[in-house]
């Protein structure tokens, strides 16, 4: 692999790590449910564009974990046992 290809790979890796970090810390907070879900979808779409798609199970886990205590019962009911 040439120097320029290594640099691109390093940039891609950094971008993937950055996007996954953003997704991990993204919470519903005071956003409406629709805005929260749009934010999650936007980040998941960005990961897919950079060839790092998020699996369905990971998507569900990230989405439910960040909803907060108000939605805890729903989260518990939907998570695999």
C-alpha positions as CSV (number, residue, x, y, z in Angstrom):
1,X,0.0,0.0,0.0
2,X,1.4,3.4,-1.0
3,X,1.8,6.4,1.3
4,X,-1.3,8.2,-0.2
5,X,-3.4,5.0,0.2
6,X,-2.3,4.6,3.8
7,X,-3.2,8.3,4.5
8,X,-6.7,7.8,3.0
9,X,-7.1,4.6,5.2
10,X,-6.0,6.5,8.3
11,X,-8.4,9.3,7.4
12,X,-11.3,6.8,6.8
13,X,-10.5,5.1,10.2
14,X,-10.5,8.4,12.0
15,X,-13.8,9.4,10.4
16,X,-15.4,6.1,11.3
17,X,-14.2,6.4,14.9
18,X,-15.5,10.0,15.0
19,X,-18.9,9.0,13.7
20,X,-19.2,6.0,16.0
21,X,-18.2,8.2,19.0
22,X,-20.9,10.8,18.0
23,X,-23.5,8.0,17.8
24,X,-22.5,6.6,21.2
25,X,-22.9,10.0,22.9
26,X,-26.0,11.1,20.9
27,X,-29.0,11.1,23.2
28,X,-32.7,12.1,22.9
29,X,-32.4,14.7,25.6
30,X,-34.9,17.4,25.0
31,X,-35.3,16.6,21.3
32,X,-38.6,15.4,20.0
33,X,-38.6,11.7,19.2
34,X,-38.8,12.5,15.5
35,X,-35.7,14.8,15.7
36,X,-33.9,12.2,17.7
37,X,-34.6,9.4,15.2
38,X,-33.7,11.6,12.3
39,X,-30.3,12.4,14.0
40,X,-29.7,8.6,14.5
41,X,-30.6,7.9,10.9
42,X,-28.3,10.7,9.7
43,X,-25.3,9.3,11.5
44,X,-26.1,5.7,10.4
45,X,-26.4,6.9,6.8
46,X,-23.0,8.7,7.1
47,X,-21.4,5.5,8.4
48,X,-22.8,3.6,5.5
49,X,-21.5,6.2,3.0
50,X,-18.0,5.7,4.4
51,X,-18.3,2.0,4.1
52,X,-18.8,1.3,7.8
53,X,-22.5,0.3,8.0
54,X,-24.0,-0.3,11.4
55,X,-25.7,-3.7,11.8
56,X,-29.4,-3.8,12.7
57,X,-28.8,-5.1,16.2
58,X,-26.2,-2.4,17.0
59,X,-28.6,0.2,15.6
60,X,-31.4,-1.0,17.9
61,X,-29.1,-1.1,20.9
62,X,-27.7,2.4,20.2
63,X,-31.2,3.9,19.6
64,X,-32.8,2.3,22.7
65,X,-29.9,3.0,25.1
66,X,-29.9,6.7,24.4
67,X,-33.7,7.2,24.9
68,X,-33.4,7.8,28.6
69,X,-35.4,6.6,31.6
70,X,-38.7,7.8,30.3
71,X,-38.5,5.1,27.7
72,X,-36.8,2.4,29.8
73,X,-39.9,0.1,29.8
74,X,-40.0,0.1,26.0
75,X,-36.3,-0.4,25.8
76,X,-36.4,-3.4,28.1
77,X,-39.3,-4.9,26.2
78,X,-37.5,-4.6,22.8
79,X,-34.0,-5.7,23.8
80,X,-33.2,-9.4,23.1
81,X,-33.1,-11.6,26.2
